Amino acid sequence: MSTPEVIERVYTLETEIIQIKEAIGIQNNSEMALTVVSILGFLNTFLGVWSEVLNGILYKQVRDDHRAKIADNAEGMP
């Protein structure tokens, strides 16, 4: 092999390596985007369920407080 052939082969290999690195980067970015979307979907579901749980707890607390006030008022009446 002559020097120009070696230089051309090295250049070709470098170009192929750069293309592979770019393809891996694009694939990783796509996978990362899918991962982020999946995490956001999970968080959205979790927050929806958590909101329902908190609403249930708060509703029960308000209901229990209301019942306690009614009971207190009933005890205070002759």
C-alpha positions in Angstrom: 0.0 0.0 0.0 1.3 3.4 -0.8 1.1 6.4 1.5 -1.9 8.0 -0.3 -3.8 4.8 -0.1 -3.1 4.5 3.7 -4.1 8.1 4.2 -7.3 7.6 2.2 -8.1 4.4 4.2 -7.5 6.2 7.6 -9.7 9.1 6.5 -12.4 6.6 5.4 -12.2 4.8 8.8 -12.3 8.1 10.7 -15.4 9.1 8.7 -17.1 5.8 9.5 -16.3 6.1 13.2 -17.7 9.6 13.3 -20.9 8.4 11.5 -21.2 5.5 14.0 -20.8 7.9 17.0 -23.4 10.3 15.6 -25.8 7.4 15.0 -25.3 6.2 18.6 -25.9 9.8 19.8 -29.1 10.0 17.9 -30.3 6.6 19.2 -29.4 7.6 22.8 -31.2 10.9 22.4 -34.3 9.1 21.1 -34.1 6.5 23.9 -33.6 9.3 26.4 -36.7 11.2 25.0 -38.8 8.0 25.3 -37.5 7.5 28.8 -38.5 11.1 29.8 -41.9 10.7 28.2 -42.4 7.4 30.1 -41.3 9.0 33.4 -43.6 12.0 32.8 -46.5 9.6 32.1 -45.8 7.7 35.3 -45.6 10.9 37.3 -48.8 12.2 35.8 -50.6 8.9 36.7 -49.0 9.0 40.2 -50.0 12.6 40.8 -53.6 11.8 39.7 -53.9 8.9 42.1 -52.2 10.9 44.9 -54.6 13.8 44.3 -57.5 11.4 44.7 -56.0 10.0 47.9 -55.5 13.4 49.3 -59.0 14.5 48.3 -60.4 11.4 50.0 -58.4 12.1 53.2 -59.4 15.8 53.2 -63.1 14.9 52.6 -63.1 12.4 55.4 -61.4 14.9 57.7 -64.0 17.7 56.9 -66.8 15.2 57.2 -65.5 13.9 60.6 -65.1 17.5 61.8 -68.6 18.4 60.7 -70.0 15.3 62.5 -68.1 16.2 65.6 -69.5 19.8 65.6 -73.0 18.4 65.1 -72.5 16.0 68.0 -71.1 18.8 70.2 -74.0 21.0 69.4 -76.4 18.2 70.2 -74.8 17.5 73.5 -75.0 21.2 74.5 -78.8 21.4 73.8 -81.2 20.6 76.7 
